[in-house]
Amino acid sequence: MVGTSVISYRGKEIFCLSVAGLQLKEKELVQQLLGEGMREIRKHPPKSLLVITDITNTGYDTEVATMFKEYAAHNTPYVKASSVVGASGLQKIILRGIIAITKREFHLASTIDEAKDWLVSQ
């Protein structure tokens, strides 16, 4: 489901942002959701938040990549651990750039369940 949510999993809260399946013609929605995510994330104490970002089958170009770099950089102070679901090909290359810029690591997961299991173990 596209959007933001907070889920409880094994006694821990996880912030989820999904842009799964959104295509390049939906850039404005991607930007809106990333903005919503940033507003919610900054409400948390530093280094406290577990985050899942689902980018499965999401359309990417340089503009969308820049949006995600800004999202990740903004969230860095608040995030304890982060998992990205559904990254493939070009998305993995872009993630390497985001990691270099933000000095953050992102766990790459194939499924939401895998991401949740990894996050609660951190």
C-alpha positions as CSV (number, residue, x, y, z in Angstrom):
1,M,0.0,0.0,0.0
2,V,1.4,3.4,-1.0
3,G,1.8,5.9,1.8
4,T,3.2,6.2,5.3
5,S,2.3,4.2,8.3
6,V,3.6,3.0,11.7
7,I,3.4,-0.7,12.4
8,S,4.1,-2.6,15.6
9,Y,6.2,-5.7,15.1
10,R,7.5,-7.9,17.9
11,G,7.0,-5.1,20.4
12,K,8.7,-2.4,18.4
13,E,7.4,0.4,16.3
14,I,8.5,0.7,12.7
15,F,7.9,3.7,10.4
16,C,7.0,2.6,6.9
17,L,7.1,4.6,3.7
18,S,5.9,2.9,0.5
19,V,6.2,4.3,-3.0
20,A,6.0,0.8,-4.4
21,G,4.8,0.7,-8.0
22,L,4.7,4.5,-8.5
23,Q,6.0,5.4,-11.9
24,L,7.8,8.5,-13.3
25,K,4.5,10.1,-14.3
26,E,3.7,10.1,-10.5
27,K,6.7,12.1,-9.4
28,E,4.6,14.6,-7.6
29,L,3.0,11.9,-5.5
30,V,6.5,10.5,-4.7
31,Q,7.6,13.9,-3.6
32,Q,4.5,14.4,-1.5
33,L,4.9,11.1,0.3
34,L,8.6,11.7,0.9
35,G,7.7,15.1,2.4
36,E,5.0,13.5,4.6
37,G,7.6,10.9,5.7
38,M,10.1,13.7,6.6
39,R,7.5,15.5,8.7
40,E,6.6,12.4,10.6
41,I,10.2,11.2,11.1
42,R,11.5,14.5,12.6
43,K,8.9,14.1,15.4
44,H,11.1,11.4,16.9
45,P,14.1,11.6,19.2
46,P,17.6,11.3,17.6
47,K,18.7,7.8,16.6
48,S,15.4,6.2,17.8
49,L,13.5,5.2,14.7
50,L,13.3,2.0,12.7
51,V,12.4,2.7,9.1
52,I,11.3,0.6,6.1
53,T,11.2,2.3,2.7
54,D,9.5,0.1,0.0
55,I,10.7,1.1,-3.5
56,T,9.5,-2.1,-5.2
57,N,8.9,-1.4,-8.9
58,T,9.2,2.3,-8.5
59,G,10.2,4.4,-11.5
60,Y,13.5,6.2,-11.1
61,D,15.3,9.0,-12.8
62,T,17.8,11.7,-11.6
63,E,15.0,13.8,-10.2
64,V,13.5,11.0,-8.2
65,A,17.0,10.0,-7.1
66,T,17.6,13.5,-5.8
67,M,14.3,13.4,-3.9
68,F,15.4,10.2,-2.1
69,K,18.9,11.6,-1.3
70,E,17.2,14.6,0.4
71,Y,14.8,12.3,2.2
72,A,17.6,10.1,3.5
73,A,19.9,13.0,4.4
74,H,17.0,14.7,6.3
75,N,16.2,11.6,8.2
76,T,19.7,10.6,9.2
77,P,19.7,12.2,12.7
78,Y,16.5,10.4,13.7
79,V,17.1,6.9,12.3
80,K,18.5,4.0,14.4
81,A,18.3,1.5,11.5
82,S,16.8,1.5,8.0
83,S,15.8,-1.2,5.5
84,V,15.0,-0.6,1.8
85,V,12.7,-3.2,0.2
86,G,12.7,-4.0,-3.5
87,A,15.8,-2.2,-4.8
88,S,17.1,-3.5,-8.1
89,G,19.5,-2.5,-10.8
90,L,19.6,1.3,-11.1
91,Q,18.0,1.7,-7.7
92,K,21.0,-0.2,-6.0
93,I,23.4,2.1,-7.8
94,I,21.5,5.2,-6.6
95,L,21.5,3.8,-3.1
96,R,25.3,3.5,-3.1
97,G,25.4,7.2,-3.8
98,I,22.9,8.0,-1.0
99,I,25.0,5.9,1.4
100,A,28.1,7.8,0.4
101,I,26.4,11.2,0.9
102,T,24.5,10.4,4.1
103,K,27.2,8.2,5.7
104,R,24.4,5.8,6.6
105,E,23.9,2.1,5.9
106,F,20.7,0.7,4.5
107,H,19.8,-3.0,4.8
108,L,18.6,-4.2,1.4
109,A,15.6,-6.6,1.8
110,S,13.6,-8.5,-0.7
111,T,10.4,-8.5,1.3
112,I,8.7,-6.4,4.0
113,D,8.8,-9.4,6.4
114,E,12.6,-9.7,5.9
115,A,13.0,-6.0,6.5
116,K,10.9,-6.1,9.7
117,D,12.8,-9.1,11.1
118,W,16.1,-7.4,10.4
119,L,15.0,-4.1,11.9
120,V,13.8,-5.5,15.2
121,S,17.1,-7.4,15.6
122,Q,19.0,-4.0,15.6
